[in-house]
């Protein structure tokens, strides 16, 4: 389960890098504040999916970074019950020279799963055996979205 309660994030923006130092030494503000998130609350239970849609600069990546613990919220709180892997870039975590099966195992290891747990998830996530069959012989093509999506389902998200 992942939950955010009244999550807000404010960034301080400085015109020049030296303004930060001047502010620290003088105590006089040399920044402007930008609110990236304002009182966001959500709850995602195991097995549920959440899509975040918005214009550039709307705070989508900031929200994901806060949920993953990569950036602290300015106010509010985040609760994660289970494991969470932050894959914020489309190609993160996928090595193009590895097979699908090898990428699944690497992703599972990064999330702290034992080889036995990864194998169980791999089997459970691929009941027909199609991914397991293809993963042994195919290299992941960066343009082949079904392989990437199948692997992301197996290694991504939260696990209790």
N, C-alpha and C positions, 0 to 999 in steps of 0.2 A: 504494500500500500504506500502511496505517495500522497502527502497532503501539504497544502500551503494555506496558511491562515493569515489574512490581512497583510500579505507580502508586499513590501514597497522597497524600491531601490532608487537612490539618488546618487548621481555622479557629480563630482566637482571637476569642472573643465577650466583649464588655465590657458591663456592666450599664448604664453611662452613658458617653457620648462622652468626658467629662472623665477617665474612668478610664484611657483610653489615654495621655493626656498625663501624668497622674500616674505611670503605670508608666514612661514614658520618662524622666521627670525623676528619679524616686526609685530606679529599678531594681528596685522590688518588684512582683511580679506582681499584677495587678488584673483578670485575665481567667480564663476557663475555656476549655479546648480541646475542640473537637468534631471527631471524625474523620468526614469525609464519604466518603472512599475508603480502603480498606485493601488494599494489595498486589494491585491489579487488573492482570491480564495478558491481552492479546488481540491478535489479528492479523487484519486484514481485507485481503484481496487485491483488486486491481482487478476489478470486476464482481461482487463479493460484496456482500451486504447484511447489516446487523447491526441487530437490534431490541433495544432496552434497555427492560426492563419492571421496574417496582418501585413500591412505595408512595411517597407523598409523603415527602420528606426522605431517601430512600434513596440519593441521590447521582447520579441520572441526569444532571441538568443539569451538575453539577460535573464528571462524567466527560466529557461532550461539550465543555464549556468547556476542560478540560485538553487533550483531543485536538486541539481547534482552536487551541490556543496562546493562548487568551484569559485563562487563569489558570495560573500556574506550579504544577507539582506540588510537594508538600512533600518527596517522595522518589520515586525511580523515574524513568523517562524515557519520552518519547513520540517516535516516529519517523514522519515523514510523507514518503513518496516520491511526489511529484506535487503537484498543487494541491488545496487544500481550502478550501471556502467554508463559513462558519459561518452557518447559517440556523436559529437556535434557537427562534424563535417561529413559530407556524403561518402567520401572514400576512407574515412578513418577506420582503422582496425582491419582492413582487408588488404592483404598482400597479393598483388597480381600474379606472382610466380608460384603461389601455393595453390593446391587444389581446394575445392570447396570443403572437403573433409578436414584438411589441414587448417584452413581458416577458422572453421568451427572450433577445433581443438585449441588453437591459440586464443581465440576470443573467450572460450570457457576458462582457460588457465588465467587470463588477465582478470576475470571476475572471481577468481579464487575457487573454482570448482575442481574437485578431484577428477582424475581421468575416468573413474567409474561413473561419477555423477554426470560428466559431460557425455559419456557414451549412452547413458540412460535417457538424457534429454534429447540427444541426437536421434535415438530410436523413437521416442515418444513424439517428437516433432515431425517425423517423416514416416507416418504409418504405412504408406504404400512402398517405401523404400526407394522412391525415385531419386531423391537427392543423394542418398547414400550410393546408389548405383552410378549416377553421373559424376559425383564428386571424386570418385576413384579414377576416372579417366579424363575428365575435363579440367582445364585451367579456367579460373574465373575471368570472364571477359568483362571489363569495366562497363560495357554497354548492355550487358545481359541482366536487366533489372530483376527477373524472377529469381535468379540465383542469389543475388545480393539480398533480396527481401527474405528469402527462405533462411539464409544464414543469419540475418538480423533477428528474425523471430526466434531462432534457436539460441543465440548468445546474448541478445539484448533484453532490455526491460528489467523488471524486478522479479526476484525469485525468493520465496519464503523458505 
